[in-house]
């Protein structure tokens, strides 16, 4: 009974937050609704025993992807009036895509039911008496797929270095800190506030 209640709670929040993510007028609010959807989707993954996917949703999607979206949206100078003006123009295409996606979901659910796959927990969850999903996945990653795992890490490292190189550009007219000049500065070269009396300035 508790699992059924948790499932309907997480599922309803995911659907509601996804709807608010689409119809929110402010893109920053859309990203925040997307983060809420990710959190509740992680709760759904925990219910079926896929704790590794739940951790990925929280760590990768919420901690990296959604935060990146949030910073990009906040840094861009978005014209909200122009953004809302194109909503009605693209509405028929959006409705068509929504109908196609809904038909695919219904077809997938029907194929799942007709295929006799059984309970989702029995398919996704760990085998009774065996290691957990995280232990089984870690054993595969660091034994059979170790070279592919390291290759993926190298690809991500190259992408990170490339992004740093592309964004690290020298700009002219920017005042930078001169540490050597600061170290060589003498007390007599400093500007001091003498607080002279009214009518008496600093004598040169």
C-alpha positions as CSV (number, residue, x, y, z in Angstrom):
1,X,0.0,0.0,0.0
2,X,2.8,2.4,0.9
3,X,4.6,1.7,-2.4
4,X,1.4,2.4,-4.4
5,X,0.9,5.7,-2.6
6,X,4.6,6.7,-3.2
7,X,4.3,5.7,-6.9
8,X,1.2,7.9,-7.5
9,X,2.7,10.7,-5.5
10,X,6.0,10.7,-7.4
11,X,4.3,10.2,-10.8
12,X,1.8,13.0,-10.2
13,X,4.5,15.4,-9.2
14,X,6.6,14.4,-12.2
15,X,3.7,15.1,-14.6
16,X,2.7,18.3,-12.9
17,X,6.3,19.7,-12.8
18,X,6.8,18.7,-16.5
19,X,3.7,20.6,-17.4
20,X,4.8,23.7,-15.4
21,X,8.3,23.4,-17.0
22,X,6.6,23.7,-20.5
23,X,4.1,26.4,-19.7
24,X,6.2,28.6,-17.3
25,X,6.8,32.1,-18.7
26,X,10.2,32.5,-17.1
27,X,12.9,30.2,-18.4
28,X,14.6,30.1,-15.0
29,X,11.3,28.8,-13.5
30,X,11.2,26.2,-16.2
31,X,14.7,24.9,-15.2
32,X,13.6,24.8,-11.5
33,X,10.5,22.8,-12.4
34,X,12.8,20.5,-14.5
35,X,14.9,19.9,-11.4
36,X,11.8,19.0,-9.4
37,X,10.8,16.5,-12.1
38,X,14.3,14.9,-12.0
39,X,14.1,14.5,-8.2
40,X,10.7,12.7,-8.4
41,X,11.8,10.6,-11.3
42,X,14.7,9.4,-9.1
43,X,12.1,8.5,-6.5
44,X,10.3,6.4,-9.1
45,X,13.6,4.6,-10.0
46,X,14.1,3.8,-6.3
47,X,10.6,2.2,-6.2
48,X,11.6,-0.4,-8.9
49,X,15.0,-1.1,-7.4
50,X,17.1,0.8,-9.9
51,X,19.0,2.8,-7.3
52,X,22.0,3.5,-9.6
53,X,19.8,5.3,-12.1
54,X,18.2,7.3,-9.3
55,X,21.7,8.3,-8.1
56,X,22.6,9.3,-11.7
57,X,19.4,11.4,-12.0
58,X,20.3,13.3,-8.9
59,X,24.1,13.6,-9.3
60,X,24.4,14.0,-13.1
61,X,21.2,15.6,-14.2
62,X,20.3,17.7,-11.2
63,X,23.8,18.4,-10.0
64,X,25.4,19.1,-13.4
65,X,23.0,19.4,-16.4
66,X,20.1,21.3,-14.8
67,X,22.5,23.6,-13.0
68,X,24.3,24.2,-16.3
69,X,21.0,25.0,-17.9
70,X,20.2,27.4,-15.1
71,X,23.4,29.3,-15.4
72,X,23.2,29.5,-19.2
73,X,19.6,30.8,-19.0
74,X,20.5,33.4,-16.4
75,X,23.5,34.6,-18.3
76,X,21.7,35.0,-21.7
77,X,19.8,38.2,-22.4
78,X,16.5,36.7,-23.4
79,X,13.7,38.8,-24.7
80,X,10.7,37.2,-23.0
81,X,8.2,39.2,-25.1
82,X,9.6,37.8,-28.3
83,X,9.9,34.4,-26.8
84,X,6.2,34.3,-26.0
85,X,5.2,35.8,-29.3
86,X,6.3,32.7,-31.2
87,X,4.3,30.3,-28.9
88,X,1.1,30.4,-31.0
89,X,2.9,30.1,-34.2
90,X,4.6,26.9,-33.1
91,X,1.6,25.5,-31.3
92,X,0.3,23.2,-34.1
93,X,3.7,21.6,-34.5
94,X,4.0,21.2,-30.7
95,X,0.6,19.5,-30.5
96,X,1.5,17.2,-33.4
97,X,4.7,16.1,-31.6
98,X,2.8,15.7,-28.4
99,X,0.3,13.4,-30.1
100,X,3.1,11.3,-31.7
101,X,4.9,11.0,-28.3
102,X,1.6,10.0,-26.6
103,X,0.9,7.4,-29.3
104,X,4.4,6.0,-28.8
105,X,3.9,5.8,-25.0
106,X,0.6,4.0,-25.4
107,X,2.1,1.6,-28.0
108,X,5.1,0.9,-25.6
109,X,2.8,0.2,-22.7
110,X,0.7,-2.1,-24.9
111,X,3.7,-4.0,-26.1
112,X,5.0,-4.3,-22.5
113,X,1.6,-5.8,-21.4
114,X,1.3,-8.1,-24.4
115,X,4.9,-9.4,-24.1
116,X,4.4,-10.9,-20.7
117,X,7.3,-9.1,-19.2
118,X,5.7,-9.4,-15.7
119,X,6.5,-7.1,-12.8
120,X,8.8,-4.2,-13.5
121,X,10.6,-4.8,-10.2
122,X,11.5,-8.4,-11.2
123,X,13.0,-7.1,-14.5
124,X,14.8,-4.0,-13.3
125,X,15.6,-4.8,-9.7
126,X,18.4,-7.0,-8.5
127,X,18.2,-10.8,-8.4
128,X,17.1,-12.1,-5.1
129,X,20.1,-13.2,-3.1
130,X,22.6,-11.7,-5.5
131,X,24.6,-8.5,-5.5
132,X,22.8,-5.1,-5.9
133,X,22.6,-3.2,-9.1
134,X,25.5,-0.9,-8.2
135,X,27.7,-3.8,-7.3
136,X,26.9,-5.7,-10.5
137,X,27.4,-2.6,-12.6
138,X,30.7,-1.7,-10.9
139,X,32.0,-5.3,-11.4
140,X,31.2,-5.0,-15.2
141,X,32.7,-1.6,-15.6
142,X,36.0,-2.3,-13.9
143,X,36.5,-5.8,-15.4
144,X,34.9,-6.5,-18.8
145,X,34.4,-2.8,-19.9
146,X,37.4,-1.2,-18.2
147,X,39.0,-0.1,-21.5
148,X,35.8,1.4,-22.7
149,X,35.3,3.1,-19.4
150,X,38.7,4.7,-19.5
151,X,38.2,5.7,-23.1
152,X,35.0,7.5,-22.2
153,X,36.9,9.3,-19.4
154,X,39.6,10.4,-21.8
155,X,37.0,11.7,-24.3
156,X,35.4,13.8,-21.5
157,X,38.8,15.0,-20.4
158,X,39.6,16.2,-24.0
159,X,36.2,17.9,-24.2
160,X,36.9,19.7,-20.9
161,X,40.4,20.8,-22.0
162,X,39.0,21.9,-25.4
163,X,36.3,24.0,-23.7
164,X,38.8,25.7,-21.5
165,X,41.1,26.5,-24.4
166,X,38.3,27.9,-26.5
167,X,37.1,30.2,-23.7
168,X,40.5,31.3,-22.5
169,X,41.0,34.3,-24.7
170,X,43.2,37.3,-23.9
171,X,41.2,40.6,-24.0
172,X,42.7,44.0,-24.5
173,X,42.1,47.0,-22.3
174,X,41.6,44.9,-19.2
175,X,43.5,45.9,-16.0
176,X,45.3,42.9,-14.5
177,X,47.0,42.5,-11.1
178,X,50.8,43.2,-11.1
179,X,52.1,41.3,-8.2
180,X,55.7,42.4,-8.6
181,X,54.8,46.1,-8.6
182,X,52.8,45.5,-5.4
183,X,55.7,43.8,-3.8
184,X,58.2,46.6,-4.8
185,X,55.9,49.3,-3.4
186,X,57.5,51.5,-0.7
187,X,55.7,53.2,2.1
188,X,56.7,56.7,0.9
189,X,55.1,55.9,-2.5
190,X,51.7,55.2,-0.9
191,X,48.9,57.7,-0.8
192,X,48.1,58.7,2.8
193,X,45.0,60.4,4.1
194,X,46.3,63.3,6.2
195,X,42.9,64.8,7.0
196,X,43.9,68.5,6.7
197,X,41.9,71.2,8.4
198,X,39.4,73.3,6.4
199,X,41.2,75.8,4.2
200,X,44.6,74.1,4.5
201,X,45.5,71.8,1.7
202,X,48.4,69.6,1.2
203,X,51.7,71.5,0.6
204,X,53.7,70.4,-2.3
